Amino acid sequence: MSTAKPGSEVVTWPFPEVTSAFTHLKNTEAPNHEHRNTTASVELLCNYNCMPYAERIIDIPTLMTVAERDDITIWDDEVRTFNNIATPTKKLFVFKETSHMTLYADKTRLDVAAEVNRQWLVEHLITPYQ
């Protein structure tokens, strides 16, 4: 859970912007959403390391999208992972002036992400087979 008052409530995600973003989504688009997580799930997430898998990506077109100001998933670690992908056909798309939660709260940013991903898929998955 997250909370608007992380200093006075026990939570797994002590980021007030998480609470406001998911409360807004629940009120406007997803009334059945329950923003729950456990200490164990957060610990597993924090210990997850995809680097051994990223290094196995060889000659596979790869697009990675990161938020420049991501304070939850640590975007500079994501960039380091991208740099270890051994394929010449890769692209790193960085959302400037964007945090992790901005991507959930700002639909125009999601539209940008969708268009970048659509272009990549058309170029690398559809076009080569036509």
C-alpha positions, 0 to 999 in steps of 0.5 A: 500500500501507499499513503499520503501520510508516510510519516505516520502510517506503515506502508510498503511504498512511502511515496505520496504521489503513488497514492494520489495517482492510483486514487485518481485512477480508481475514481476516474477509470478503474473503480475496482482497483485495490492498490495492495502489495505486501512487504514480501512482494516489494522485497522481491521487486527490489531484489530483482535483477534482469541484467543476466537476461538482458545480456542474452538478448543478441540480434533481437530488435529491442526498444526500452522506454524509461522515465528520466526522473523515475524515482521508483525503478531507478532509471539509471540502472535501466539505462545500464541494463540497456547498454548491456543488451548485445544487439545493434538494433536497439533504441532507448526512449527516454521520457524527459521531465517525467517520473514513474507516477507521471506515466500513470497520471498523465494520459498524454505521456502514455499516448506518446509511449504508445506511438513510440512503441507502435512505430518500433513494432511496425518498423521491426516486426511488420515491415521486415515481413512484407 
